[in-house]
Amino acid sequence: MNPITPQFGRRLFERLPCHACRRRTQPQWRQPAARRWVSETASRKESAANARNRAQAAAVAPEMARMRQAYNKKNTTTMFYTISIILGTVAFSYGSVPLYKMICQTTGFGGQPVRAHSGSLDGDGSDNDLAQRLVPVTDAKRIRVTFNASVSDVLPWKFTPQQREVRVLPGETALAFYTATNTSDRDIIGVATYSVTPGQVAPYFSKIQCFCFEEQRLNAGETVDMPVFFYLDPDLLDDFNMRGVETVTLSYTFFKAKYDDNGTIKVPAAGAVSEETR
């Protein structure tokens, strides 16, 4: 066997590629098995992840549709509630004045006298009940009733009570008169509001006849007398809050009538009337 000469070995070494070059140039099927397994495993994981994502998206879509439907229904309900509140507020604003007047005339709230036909708080409101209450309590002390009158600054009327005061027994009827004069050169329609002080007397101050909350048309320069027929309910003698009350003041205020677009008279609240007469 001939030995390899140094010159032959050197030529053989120069022709053979290095180890790194052989790895880069060798075919895919000659790569190590571990590397092929890692690549295949990564591909399978990626495919599985994509499949899971598609499945999750397919499962979430119906749920999102249900949630969207629920939110739409909730928004619709909220819109209906909001519209109902707005309409209710508008209706209440139109009906607040007559409702306030009815409550005050029934309960005496805000110093408003109670109408006689409603009877007492415990009565049945019938004529017999009213007749039983129109019986003077002769052994009781007489109560001094004074009268006050005022007009709005925009109403050119002169409005005064004809008597300064009357003294009545509980259950006794009394008649008082006010006088109104139109001092302008044109016809004017006025409306009167009223109140009673102190406030705890209001549920027991009952009017049988009154000119309040009614249109009063006075021609230019005309003068009219306006009666007030009233009584004090005998139940006030049993009210602890009425002890020590010896003077009651009935106040009337006339203001110029105002009308809305439907021709209905607009009656201001008690606060608005007091501000207008200052």
C-alpha positions as CSV (number, residue, x, y, z in Angstrom):
1,M,0.0,0.0,0.0
2,N,1.4,3.3,-1.1
3,P,1.5,5.9,1.5
4,I,-0.2,9.2,0.9
5,T,2.4,11.7,0.1
6,P,2.2,15.2,1.6
7,Q,1.5,16.7,-1.7
8,F,-1.5,14.4,-2.4
9,G,-3.0,15.0,1.1
10,R,-2.7,18.8,0.6
11,R,-4.5,18.6,-2.7
12,L,-7.2,16.3,-1.2
13,F,-7.8,18.7,1.7
14,E,-8.2,21.7,-0.6
15,R,-10.9,19.9,-2.7
16,L,-13.1,18.7,0.3
17,P,-15.5,21.4,1.6
18,C,-15.6,22.2,5.3
19,H,-18.2,20.8,7.7
20,A,-20.4,24.0,7.8
21,C,-20.5,24.1,4.0
22,R,-21.5,20.5,3.9
23,R,-24.4,21.2,6.3
24,R,-25.7,24.1,4.3
25,T,-25.5,22.3,1.0
26,Q,-26.9,18.9,2.0
27,P,-30.5,18.1,1.0
28,Q,-33.6,18.5,3.4
29,W,-34.0,14.8,3.8
30,R,-30.5,14.5,5.1
31,Q,-31.0,17.1,7.9
32,P,-31.0,15.7,11.4
33,A,-34.2,14.0,12.5
34,A,-34.6,16.2,15.6
35,R,-34.7,19.4,13.6
36,R,-37.4,18.0,11.3
37,W,-39.4,17.0,14.3
38,V,-39.2,20.5,15.8
39,S,-40.3,22.1,12.6
40,E,-43.2,19.7,12.1
41,T,-44.3,20.1,15.7
42,A,-44.3,23.9,15.3
43,S,-46.4,23.6,12.2
44,R,-48.9,21.4,13.9
45,K,-49.2,23.8,16.9
46,E,-49.8,26.7,14.6
47,S,-52.5,24.8,12.7
48,A,-54.1,23.8,16.0
49,A,-54.0,27.4,17.3
50,N,-55.6,28.7,14.1
51,A,-58.3,26.1,14.4
52,R,-59.0,27.0,18.0
53,N,-59.2,30.7,17.1
54,R,-61.7,29.9,14.4
55,A,-63.8,27.8,16.7
56,Q,-63.7,30.5,19.4
57,A,-64.7,33.1,16.9
58,A,-67.6,30.9,15.7
59,A,-68.7,30.4,19.3
60,V,-68.4,34.1,20.3
61,A,-70.4,35.4,17.3
62,P,-73.8,34.2,18.5
63,E,-73.1,35.4,22.1
64,M,-72.2,38.9,20.8
65,A,-75.4,38.9,18.8
66,R,-77.4,38.1,21.9
67,M,-75.6,40.8,23.9
68,R,-76.2,43.3,21.2
69,Q,-79.8,42.4,21.1
70,A,-80.1,42.8,24.9
71,Y,-78.4,46.2,24.8
72,N,-80.7,47.4,22.0
73,K,-83.7,46.3,24.0
74,K,-82.4,48.1,27.1
75,N,-81.7,51.3,25.2
76,T,-85.2,51.2,23.8
77,T,-86.7,50.7,27.2
78,T,-84.7,53.6,28.6
79,M,-85.8,55.8,25.7
80,F,-89.5,55.0,26.4
81,Y,-89.0,55.8,30.1
82,T,-87.3,59.1,29.3
83,I,-90.1,60.1,26.9
84,S,-92.7,59.1,29.5
85,I,-91.0,61.2,32.2
86,I,-90.8,64.2,29.8
87,L,-94.5,63.9,28.9
88,G,-95.5,63.5,32.5
89,T,-93.5,66.6,33.5
90,V,-95.2,68.6,30.8
91,A,-98.7,67.4,31.8
92,F,-97.9,68.0,35.5
93,S,-96.8,71.6,34.8
94,Y,-100.1,72.3,33.1
95,G,-102.2,70.6,35.8
96,S,-100.2,71.8,38.8
97,V,-102.1,75.1,39.4
98,P,-105.7,73.6,39.5
99,L,-104.3,70.6,41.4
100,Y,-102.6,72.9,43.9
101,K,-105.8,74.9,44.3
102,M,-107.9,71.8,44.8
103,I,-105.6,70.4,47.5
104,C,-105.4,73.7,49.3
105,Q,-109.1,74.1,49.3
106,T,-109.6,70.6,50.5
107,T,-106.9,70.4,53.2
108,G,-106.3,74.0,54.1
109,F,-102.6,73.7,53.1
110,G,-100.7,77.0,52.6
111,G,-103.3,79.0,54.5
112,Q,-106.1,78.3,52.0
113,P,-109.5,78.2,53.6
114,V,-111.5,75.0,53.2
115,R,-114.7,75.1,51.1
116,A,-117.8,74.6,53.2
117,H,-119.2,71.8,51.0
118,S,-116.3,69.5,51.8
119,G,-117.2,69.5,55.4
120,S,-114.6,68.7,58.0
121,L,-111.7,66.3,57.7
122,D,-113.8,63.6,59.3
123,G,-117.2,64.6,57.9
124,D,-119.0,63.0,55.0
125,G,-119.4,66.3,53.1
126,S,-123.2,66.0,53.0
127,D,-125.7,68.9,53.6
128,N,-126.6,67.3,57.0
129,D,-123.0,67.4,58.1
130,L,-122.8,71.1,57.1
131,A,-126.0,71.9,58.9
132,Q,-124.7,70.2,62.1
133,R,-121.6,72.4,62.0
134,L,-123.5,75.6,61.5
135,V,-124.5,75.7,65.1
136,P,-122.8,78.4,67.2
137,V,-120.9,77.2,70.3
138,T,-122.3,79.8,72.7
139,D,-120.0,78.9,75.6
140,A,-116.9,79.4,73.5
141,K,-114.9,82.6,73.2
142,R,-115.4,84.8,70.2
143,I,-112.7,84.9,67.6
144,R,-111.6,88.2,66.0
145,V,-111.5,88.0,62.2
146,T,-109.7,90.8,60.4
147,F,-109.7,91.5,56.7
148,N,-106.9,92.5,54.4
149,A,-106.9,93.5,50.7
150,S,-104.2,94.2,48.1
151,V,-103.8,94.4,44.4
152,S,-101.1,93.7,41.9
153,D,-98.9,96.6,40.7
154,V,-100.0,96.0,37.1
155,L,-103.7,96.1,38.0
156,P,-105.2,99.7,38.2
157,W,-107.9,98.8,40.7
158,K,-108.7,100.0,44.2
159,F,-109.6,97.1,46.4
160,T,-110.5,97.5,50.1
161,P,-112.6,95.7,52.8
162,Q,-115.8,97.4,53.9
163,Q,-115.2,96.4,57.5
164,R,-112.0,96.1,59.5
165,E,-113.0,93.1,61.6
166,V,-115.8,90.9,62.9
167,R,-116.1,88.7,65.9
168,V,-117.7,85.3,65.5
169,L,-118.3,82.2,67.5
170,P,-117.2,78.8,66.3
171,G,-120.0,77.4,64.1
172,E,-121.5,80.9,63.6
173,T,-121.8,82.2,60.0
174,A,-120.6,85.7,59.1
175,L,-120.9,87.9,56.1
176,A,-118.2,90.4,55.0
177,F,-117.9,92.6,52.0
178,Y,-115.0,93.9,49.8
179,T,-115.2,96.8,47.4
180,A,-113.4,96.9,44.1
181,T,-113.1,99.9,41.8
182,N,-111.6,100.0,38.3
183,T,-109.7,103.3,38.2
184,S,-108.6,103.0,34.5
185,D,-110.3,104.1,31.3
186,R,-110.7,100.5,29.9
187,D,-112.5,97.3,30.9
188,I,-110.3,94.9,32.9
189,I,-110.8,91.3,34.1
190,G,-109.3,90.5,37.5
191,V,-108.9,87.3,39.6
192,A,-108.5,87.1,43.3
193,T,-106.6,84.7,45.5
194,Y,-106.9,84.4,49.2
195,S,-105.1,83.0,52.3
196,V,-105.7,82.8,56.1
197,T,-103.2,83.4,58.9
198,P,-102.1,81.9,61.1
199,G,-101.7,78.8,59.0
200,Q,-103.2,76.3,61.5
201,V,-106.6,78.0,61.2
202,A,-106.9,77.3,57.5
203,P,-108.5,73.8,57.9
204,Y,-111.2,75.3,60.1
205,F,-111.9,78.5,58.0
206,S,-114.7,77.4,55.7
207,K,-116.2,79.6,53.0
208,I,-119.8,79.2,51.9
209,Q,-119.7,81.9,49.2
210,C,-116.6,83.7,47.8
211,F,-115.5,85.6,44.8
212,C,-112.0,84.1,44.7
213,F,-110.6,82.3,41.7
214,E,-113.4,83.7,39.5
215,E,-113.2,86.2,36.7
216,Q,-114.3,89.6,37.9
217,R,-114.9,92.0,34.9
218,L,-115.1,95.6,35.8
219,N,-115.9,98.3,33.3
220,A,-113.9,101.5,33.2
221,G,-114.7,103.4,36.4
222,E,-117.0,100.7,37.7
223,T,-117.3,99.9,41.4
224,V,-118.7,96.6,42.8
225,D,-119.3,95.0,46.2
226,M,-118.0,91.5,46.6
227,P,-119.4,89.3,49.5
228,V,-117.6,86.6,51.5
229,F,-119.8,84.2,53.5
230,F,-117.9,82.0,55.9
231,Y,-117.8,80.3,59.3
232,L,-115.2,78.8,61.7
233,D,-115.6,75.0,62.1
234,P,-116.3,74.1,65.8
235,D,-113.7,71.3,65.6
236,L,-111.0,74.0,66.1
237,L,-111.9,73.9,69.8
238,D,-110.5,70.4,70.0
239,D,-107.3,71.2,68.2
240,F,-104.4,71.7,70.6
241,N,-102.6,73.9,68.1
242,M,-105.5,76.3,68.1
243,R,-105.2,77.1,71.8
244,G,-104.3,80.7,72.3
245,V,-105.4,81.8,68.8
246,E,-107.7,84.7,69.2
247,T,-107.2,86.6,65.9
248,V,-107.6,85.3,62.3
249,T,-106.7,87.4,59.2
250,L,-108.4,86.8,55.9
251,S,-106.4,88.3,53.0
252,Y,-107.4,88.7,49.4
253,T,-105.1,89.8,46.5
254,F,-106.4,90.8,43.1
255,F,-104.3,90.5,40.0
256,K,-104.8,91.0,36.3
257,A,-106.2,87.9,34.6
258,K,-103.9,86.2,32.1
259,Y,-104.8,83.5,29.6
260,D,-102.9,80.8,27.8
261,D,-103.2,79.9,24.1
262,N,-106.4,77.8,24.8
263,G,-108.1,80.7,26.5
264,T,-107.9,79.2,29.9
265,I,-107.1,81.6,32.8
266,K,-103.7,81.2,34.4
267,V,-103.8,81.5,38.1
268,P,-100.3,82.2,39.7
269,A,-99.0,80.4,42.7
270,A,-99.0,82.0,46.1
271,G,-95.3,82.9,45.9
272,A,-95.8,84.6,42.5
273,V,-98.7,86.6,43.8
274,S,-96.8,87.8,46.8
275,E,-93.8,88.9,44.6
276,E,-96.1,90.7,42.2
277,T,-97.9,92.8,44.9
278,R,-94.6,94.0,46.4
